[in-house]
Amino acid sequence: MAGGAFTDFSGTYELVSSEGYEEYLESIKVDAATREVLAADPQTVEVRQEGDHYTFKSTVATKASVSQFTLGQEYVGDFGYGDDRQAKGIARRDGNRIILQRKAGTIETTAVYEISDEGFDVMLLGPNGVTAKRRYKRQP
């Protein structure tokens, strides 16, 4: 594949840096206690890719959430921020990026995953221009 596109994103990744995440969580109406847990705890993400179908399992010390989607197909699933909200979403791939657009009630978000051999960066775009950037490193 041209342009540095990945072929298999499967693996385990550990969060190594985070900017603006608590503000992002607040913008999508995650309660204060949950924001504190999600922003403070170490996080790992397990990714399983089977063709165009992806499973992301995010784990912090107190909670795990699972998100599954197939590129180009609308899905309904866990919003993924420590509560029971359901979201509708759609994901697409652009070279070495996966762009995931979700809507839970009136809250719309976009997550852009930029994938490399070393890991991935995710840019989280929330309401009113609030953004966060998180970096994950691939684990052996």
N, C-alpha and C positions, 0 to 999 in steps of 0.2 A: 504494500500500500504506500502511496506517495505521501509526502509531507509529514513524515514522522508519525503516521497513524499507527495506533497500537493494534495488535491482533488479539491478544487475550489480556484482559484487565483483572483476571482472577488473582486473589491473594489476600494477605492480611496486612493492614496498614495501621500505623500508630500516629496519632496527632502530635505534631512537633511545634506548631506555632498557630496562634489565633489572634486576629485583630478585629475589634468591633462586634464580637459575637454576642455579648450581653445586650448591647443596644439593638442588634438585629432581633434577638429573642423577644425583647420588650416590644418591638415594632409589630411582631406577629402575635402579640397578646399571650405570651407564655407567662404564667404567674411567677412572682418574685422568688418563691422557694425553689421552684423547678429550674428557673434561670440560674440560680446560684449553683445547684447541683450540676447542671449541664455544662456550665462554664468552668467549673473548678476541677471536676474529676478527670483523670486521664481517660482518653477515649481510644478505642480501636474500632476499625471498620473491616469487616470481612466481606469481600466481593466475590461472587460466583457468577461467571459469565458462561452462558451456554448459547452460542450463536448470537442472536439479537435479544435474548432474554437475560436480564440481570437481577440478582438478589443482593441487596446491601443489608448487612446486619451490623448496626451500630451499637456498641456496648460501652456504657459508663459503669462505674462501680455499683450503682443502685438500679440500673434499668437497661434493658436491651430493646431495640425496636428493629423491625424488619420491613424493608420496602422492596417490592418486586415490580418490575415493569418490562415490557417488550418495546423496543424502539418502534416508533411510529404508530403505536396502538394506545388509545385512551385507557387509563386504568383508574381504579378506585382503591385506596389503601390508607394506611396509617400516615398521618401528617408527619410523625416522627420526632416530635419535640416534647416527649414526656407526658402527653395527655392523650385523651381518647378521640380527638378530632380526626375525622376522615377527610381525605382530600381526593379530588379528581386531578389527574395529571396526564401529561404526555411527554415523552422523551424523544430526542433525536440526536443523531451523531453528526459531527462536522469535523472530519480529520481526526485529531487526537483529543477532541472535546466531546463530552456528552452534555447536552443542554436539557434540563428537566424543569418543566413549568408545571406548577401545582396551584390549586385553588381549594381552600378550606373555608366554606361560607363565603364571606366577602373579602377574605385575605388572599391575595395573589403573591406568589413568590417564584423566583427563578434561581436555579442552582446551575452553575457552569463548572463542570469538572474538567480540568486540563490535566491529561494523563501523560506521564513519562515513564521511563524504565525505573527511575528512582522512587516514584510515588505519584501523588497527584495534589494539585491545588484545587480548592473549590471556592468560587466567588458566590456568595449568597446575596441576592438582590431582594429586598423587602419593600414594604409600602413606603411611600413618601421619600424614596431615594436612599433609604437606609441600606448600607452594605456591610458585609463581613467577609474576611478572607481567612481561610484555614489551610494549612499545609499538612499533608500526611506522608509519612515515609514508609516504603515497602519493607516489611519484615522478612527475615530469611525463613 
